[in-house]
Amino acid sequence: MVLSNRTMSGTFDDHATAQTTHHQNEIRYIGSREQGEMVVTTHPGGERLTPERSLQIARHSPSGFAVGYRGSGPAQLALAVLLDYTDNAALAREHYQTFKDEVISQLEYGADGTWTLTDADIEHVLHDDVAPTA
């Protein structure tokens, strides 16, 4: 599939092909705390991930996300991440508890005050059930 035959320099390249934005181990989600609230941003893009969409599927934690244990905040985060990553409600619903138990509950804030989730972290639970969104 050819997205564009124009290169960044403005010249044309008839052999240019689409490159997926998905790279193994690319950071997809970064969490931090702002005024006591967990803020999760998606990368690339820097969009804020909120619980609203995932709350339509399951209402574990209307007050927000959490990491580091197997409670309601981590469950809401797991569901929100899988829903965002796959854009597939049924798939997210099927896998989010396992994702919470195996990945989200193990996340810890680093010395810089953040945590990260990569494609590999997410696909560890999804295996071959989904192709990531570009």
C-alpha positions, 0 to 999 in steps of 0.5 A: 500500500502506498501512502504517498510518493512524496518524501520529506524533502519534497521530492517524489519517490515512486518506491515509497511504501507505508510504514506502520507506526507500530514498532515492537517495544515502542512505548504506548502508554506513560503514566504519571501523577498530577495533583494526586491523580493518575494521568495516562498519555498515549504515545505516539501522539500524547493524547490523554487516556481517560476512563470514560470509554471503558466505563461503558463496558465495566464500572470498576473505578469511576474515580480513575486509574491505579497500578501496582495491585489487583484492585478496581483502579488497575482493572479500569486501567487494564480495560481502558488500555486494551480498549484503546490499543485494540479498538475492540470492546469484545476483545478488551472485555475478554482479556482485561482481567488477565492483563490487570493480573499479569501486567498492570498489577506489576507496574511501579512508578520509576525514579522519574515518577512515571511508568510505561507500557510497551506494545510487548507488555500488551501483546504478552496477554493478547498473543496473536488475538489482535493486530495492533492499531496503527 
